[in-house]
């Protein structure tokens, strides 16, 4: 019984992960190209790129990179909240 319980728990975790990943991917799609590039570089890269690295690559100031990162993060958060407030969001 323990083995079956472990498999069921693993499947439930995998299913939850897949739902969250789809939700996150949909939310990322709401970003424009520049926002996406900054957010991925700053928050989803290992190791994360510095403001300096991104600012040099994109020819904008570090402060502007920071602003774009914050704007993109808030946009993704808002989009996720909107998606999960819709009926049937679990079936994404």
TORGULO-549219 format. One record per residue (C-alpha): x, y, z; residue number from 1. Coordinates in nm, 3 decimals. Example, Ala and Ser with C-alpha at 12.3 -4.5 7.8 and 13.67 -1.06 7.14 Angstrom:
# TORGULO-549219
{atom {1.230,-0.450,0.780},1}
{atom {1.367,-0.106,0.714},2}
//
This chain:
# TORGULO-549219
{atom {0.000,0.000,0.000},1}
{atom {0.289,0.236,0.072},2}
{atom {0.428,0.201,-0.281},3}
{atom {0.086,0.278,-0.435},4}
{atom {0.043,0.581,-0.205},5}
{atom {0.386,0.712,-0.305},6}
{atom {0.304,0.676,-0.674},7}
{atom {-0.029,0.853,-0.628},8}
{atom {0.140,1.137,-0.438},9}
{atom {0.408,1.163,-0.707},10}
{atom {0.143,1.174,-0.980},11}
{atom {-0.052,1.440,-0.792},12}
{atom {0.263,1.651,-0.752},13}
{atom {0.352,1.610,-1.119},14}
{atom {-0.001,1.706,-1.222},15}
{atom {0.010,2.015,-0.999},16}
{atom {0.351,2.111,-1.139},17}
{atom {0.225,2.073,-1.497},18}
{atom {-0.080,2.293,-1.426},19}
{atom {0.134,2.562,-1.266},20}
{atom {0.385,2.551,-1.551},21}
{atom {0.111,2.592,-1.812},22}
{atom {-0.035,2.879,-1.612},23}
{atom {0.307,3.045,-1.583},24}
{atom {0.383,2.993,-1.953},25}
{atom {0.050,3.153,-2.046},26}
{atom {0.127,3.447,-1.820},27}
{atom {0.475,3.489,-1.970},28}
{atom {0.314,3.508,-2.313},29}
{atom {0.147,3.835,-2.211},30}
{atom {0.485,4.010,-2.201},31}
{atom {0.635,4.196,-2.492},32}
{atom {0.971,4.082,-2.622},33}
{atom {1.178,4.324,-2.411},34}
{atom {0.990,4.248,-2.088},35}
{atom {1.023,3.876,-2.152},36}
{atom {1.395,3.900,-2.219},37}
{atom {1.460,4.104,-1.902},38}
{atom {1.243,3.889,-1.675},39}
{atom {1.393,3.563,-1.799},40}
{atom {1.747,3.701,-1.772},41}
{atom {1.698,3.840,-1.422},42}
{atom {1.471,3.582,-1.257},43}
{atom {1.478,3.257,-1.453},44}
{atom {1.842,3.221,-1.556},45}
{atom {2.102,3.031,-1.355},46}
{atom {2.291,3.228,-1.250},47}
{atom {2.072,3.537,-1.291},48}
{atom {2.218,3.810,-1.510},49}
{atom {2.306,4.136,-1.340},50}
{atom {2.142,4.468,-1.415},51}
{atom {2.478,4.579,-1.554},52}
{atom {2.504,4.284,-1.795},53}
{atom {2.153,4.334,-1.928},54}
{atom {2.187,4.712,-1.952},55}
{atom {2.503,4.679,-2.161},56}
{atom {2.352,4.413,-2.385},57}
{atom {2.031,4.612,-2.442},58}
{atom {2.196,4.958,-2.445},59}
{atom {1.973,5.096,-2.169},60}
{atom {2.045,5.207,-1.814},61}
{atom {2.050,4.969,-1.518},62}
{atom {1.760,5.166,-1.371},63}
{atom {1.557,5.111,-1.688},64}
{atom {1.630,4.737,-1.673},65}
{atom {1.511,4.734,-1.311},66}
{atom {1.193,4.920,-1.408},67}
{atom {1.121,4.680,-1.695},68}
{atom {1.185,4.380,-1.467},69}
{atom {0.944,4.509,-1.203},70}
{atom {0.683,4.600,-1.463},71}
{atom {0.708,4.254,-1.623},72}
{atom {0.687,4.076,-1.288},73}
{atom {0.373,4.270,-1.191},74}
{atom {0.222,4.203,-1.533},75}
{atom {0.281,3.827,-1.495},76}
{atom {0.136,3.829,-1.141},77}
{atom {-0.173,4.017,-1.257},78}
{atom {-0.221,3.782,-1.554},79}
{atom {-0.193,3.472,-1.333},80}
{atom {-0.445,3.615,-1.085},81}
{atom {-0.683,3.687,-1.373},82}
{atom {-0.640,3.338,-1.519},83}
{atom {-0.705,3.159,-1.188},84}
{atom {-1.014,3.369,-1.123},85}
{atom {-1.173,3.228,-1.440},86}
{atom {-1.397,2.924,-1.398},87}
{atom {-1.232,2.601,-1.504},88}
{atom {-0.876,2.735,-1.488},89}
{atom {-0.758,2.400,-1.348},90}
{atom {-0.823,2.249,-1.692},91}
{atom {-0.572,2.474,-1.869},92}
//
